[in-house]
Amino acid sequence: MPSHIHLYFIRKGDVIIKPIDLHVHSNKSDGSNTPSELVYMAMKKGLAAFALTDHDTVDGIDEALVCAERLYAESMNAMSG
């Protein structure tokens, strides 16, 4: 996604199913994009999941969850961790 990309992949045997990004920061810490923008970017890139890993805050989680649930209502489960 924005400046630093840490893509991992969901595999089924030797087949890569979908990429995931486990290190994403929003503008709630040192990132450039809102949590909702990050959800849209993840969808556009075809990610199966991403982890919102803002520094010292969880302020962006609710916004990201609401956006993800709206966009991915049947194809993705959104959860905080």
C-alpha positions as MATLAB code, in Angstrom:
seq = 'MPSHIHLYFIRKGDVIIKPIDLHVHSNKSDGSNTPSELVYMAMKKGLAAFALTDHDTVDGIDEALVCAERLYAESMNAMSG';
ca = [
       0.000    0.000    0.000;
       1.555    3.444    0.532;
       5.248    3.892    1.249;
       6.237    0.537    2.754;
       4.790   -2.616    1.250;
       4.913   -5.858    3.238;
       2.968   -8.361    1.171;
       2.395  -11.900    2.326;
       0.391  -14.475    0.445;
      -2.325  -16.947    1.335;
      -1.311  -20.254   -0.191;
      -3.151  -23.436   -0.967;
      -0.402  -25.917   -1.676;
       1.821  -24.350   -4.302;
      -0.881  -21.960   -5.520;
      -0.965  -18.359   -4.294;
      -4.579  -17.466   -3.550;
      -4.512  -13.772   -2.559;
      -1.969  -11.359   -1.122;
      -2.299   -9.808    2.337;
      -0.447   -6.845    3.853;
       0.328   -7.175    7.557;
       1.919   -3.752    8.109;
      -0.195   -0.696    7.196;
      -0.226    2.718    8.910;
      -3.002    5.288    8.553;
      -2.968    9.029    9.121;
      -3.907    8.293   12.733;
      -0.162    7.737   13.252;
       2.563    8.201   10.639;
       0.725    7.147    7.463;
      -0.694    9.388    4.746;
      -4.128    7.842    4.121;
      -7.281    7.625    6.213;
      -8.329    4.185    7.426;
     -11.194    4.208    4.884;
      -8.813    5.079    2.052;
      -6.635    2.141    3.079;
      -9.620   -0.203    2.858;
     -10.395    1.087   -0.657;
      -6.728    0.683   -1.625;
      -6.692   -2.891   -0.291;
      -9.795   -3.702   -2.313;
      -8.324   -2.134   -5.466;
      -5.103   -4.147   -5.043;
      -7.077   -7.369   -4.515;
      -5.828   -7.969   -0.982;
      -7.563  -10.639    1.046;
      -6.695   -8.776    4.262;
      -4.539   -6.078    5.764;
      -3.466   -5.244    9.303;
      -3.819   -1.660   10.474;
      -0.678   -1.293   12.595;
      -0.701    2.360   13.624;
       1.805    3.408   16.282;
       0.483    3.971   19.816;
      -3.179    4.223   18.808;
      -6.222    2.215   17.822;
      -8.163    5.313   16.729;
      -8.449    4.176   13.095;
      -9.838    0.705   13.721;
     -13.533    1.615   13.946;
     -13.414    3.629   10.709;
     -11.591    0.822    8.891;
     -14.006   -1.823   10.191;
     -17.114    0.139    9.178;
     -15.708    0.762    5.698;
     -14.583   -2.867    5.269;
     -17.936   -4.230    6.407;
     -19.737   -1.938    3.955;
     -17.486   -2.823    1.001;
     -16.902   -6.491    1.704;
     -20.235   -7.323    3.304;
     -20.287  -10.922    2.077;
     -16.737  -11.618    0.953;
     -14.646  -10.521    3.938;
     -14.875  -10.606    7.695;
     -13.519   -7.547    9.444;
     -12.165   -7.881   12.962;
      -9.978   -5.956   15.312;
      -7.074   -7.634   17.021;
];
